[in-house]
Amino acid sequence: MNNRGKAAEARAAQYLESRGLVIVERNYRSRYGEIDLIARDGATLVFVEVRARGSNRFGGAAASITAAKRAKLTRTALHYLAGAGRTPQCRFDAVLLAGTDDNAAVEWIRDAFGG
């Protein structure tokens, strides 16, 4: 992962933690793909996709989460849950950043897509 990606994920984690979520895993990988952040929001397990874009020229950060990407995230989440012992309530969130610096606008989309 490049420095921009690391900075975006760190900024997203900080943002979520400031809103009460607890980060339990970063960059979870399986043969199906990667989940940027896994967090707890109370009793809910949250799989978070982080996207940063410098401009909206190609549709912005939200547009970059394609159906294929959602399918990979879902398979990877199921892989994670298989090792969890029990299946808690879950959701998929997206954190969209307009840049990666400390002043970047952050958009948090809860339950961004179903799994």
C-alpha positions as CSV (number, residue, x, y, z in Angstrom):
1,M,0.0,0.0,0.0
2,N,1.3,3.4,-0.8
3,N,1.7,6.3,1.6
4,R,-1.5,8.0,0.4
5,G,-3.5,4.9,1.1
6,K,-2.0,4.5,4.6
7,A,-2.7,8.1,5.4
8,A,-6.3,7.8,4.2
9,E,-6.9,4.6,6.3
10,A,-5.3,6.3,9.4
11,R,-7.5,9.4,8.9
12,A,-10.6,7.2,8.5
13,A,-9.7,5.1,11.7
14,Q,-9.2,8.3,13.7
15,Y,-12.5,9.7,12.4
16,L,-14.4,6.6,13.3
17,E,-12.8,6.3,16.8
18,S,-13.7,9.9,17.5
19,R,-17.3,8.8,16.9
20,G,-17.2,5.9,19.3
21,L,-16.2,3.0,17.1
22,V,-13.4,0.7,18.2
23,I,-11.0,-0.5,15.5
24,V,-10.4,-4.2,15.9
25,E,-8.5,-5.0,12.7
26,R,-6.7,-3.1,10.0
27,N,-6.0,-4.4,6.5
28,Y,-7.6,-7.9,7.0
29,R,-6.6,-10.0,4.0
30,S,-7.9,-13.3,2.7
31,R,-7.6,-15.0,-0.7
32,Y,-10.8,-13.1,-1.7
33,G,-9.5,-9.6,-1.0
34,E,-8.9,-7.0,1.7
35,I,-11.0,-5.1,4.2
36,D,-9.4,-1.8,5.1
37,L,-10.8,-1.6,8.7
38,I,-12.9,-3.8,10.9
39,A,-14.5,-2.0,13.8
40,R,-17.1,-2.5,16.6
41,D,-20.0,-0.1,16.9
42,G,-21.5,-1.3,20.1
43,A,-22.5,-4.9,19.4
44,T,-22.3,-4.5,15.7
45,L,-19.2,-5.5,13.7
46,V,-18.5,-3.0,11.0
47,F,-16.5,-3.8,7.8
48,V,-15.2,-0.5,6.5
49,E,-14.0,0.4,3.0
50,V,-11.9,3.6,2.9
51,R,-11.7,5.6,-0.3
52,A,-9.8,8.8,-1.0
53,R,-9.9,10.8,-4.1
54,G,-8.2,14.0,-5.0
55,S,-11.0,15.0,-7.4
56,N,-14.4,14.0,-8.6
57,R,-13.3,13.9,-12.2
58,F,-13.9,10.2,-12.5
59,G,-17.0,9.9,-10.3
60,G,-15.4,10.5,-6.9
61,A,-14.7,8.1,-4.1
62,A,-18.2,6.6,-3.8
63,A,-18.3,5.7,-7.5
64,S,-15.1,3.7,-7.1
65,I,-16.8,1.1,-5.0
66,T,-18.1,-1.1,-7.8
67,A,-20.3,-4.2,-7.7
68,A,-17.1,-6.3,-8.1
69,K,-15.5,-4.6,-5.2
70,R,-18.6,-5.1,-3.0
71,A,-18.6,-8.8,-3.9
72,K,-14.9,-9.1,-2.9
73,L,-15.7,-7.3,0.4
74,T,-18.6,-9.5,1.1
75,R,-16.6,-12.7,0.5
76,T,-13.7,-11.4,2.6
77,A,-16.1,-10.5,5.4
78,L,-17.6,-14.0,5.3
79,H,-14.0,-15.4,5.5
80,Y,-13.4,-13.2,8.6
81,L,-16.6,-14.3,10.2
82,A,-15.9,-18.0,9.6
83,G,-13.0,-17.7,12.2
84,A,-15.0,-15.6,14.6
85,G,-16.9,-18.5,16.3
86,R,-20.2,-16.7,16.2
87,T,-21.8,-14.3,13.8
88,P,-22.6,-10.9,15.3
89,Q,-24.8,-8.3,13.7
90,C,-22.8,-6.8,10.9
91,R,-22.8,-4.0,8.4
92,F,-20.6,-2.5,5.7
93,D,-19.7,1.2,5.9
94,A,-17.7,3.4,3.6
95,V,-15.5,6.3,4.7
96,L,-14.9,8.7,1.8
97,L,-12.2,11.3,1.9
98,A,-11.6,14.2,-0.4
99,G,-7.8,14.0,0.0
100,T,-5.7,12.6,2.8
101,D,-4.5,15.5,4.8
102,D,-5.9,16.4,8.2
103,N,-8.3,18.9,6.6
104,A,-9.8,16.5,4.1
105,A,-13.5,16.4,4.1
106,V,-14.8,13.1,5.5
107,E,-18.1,11.4,4.5
108,W,-19.1,8.4,6.6
109,I,-21.8,6.3,4.9
110,R,-23.3,3.8,7.4
111,D,-24.7,0.6,5.9
112,A,-23.3,1.6,2.5
113,F,-24.4,-1.7,1.0
114,G,-25.9,-4.9,2.1
115,G,-24.0,-8.2,2.3
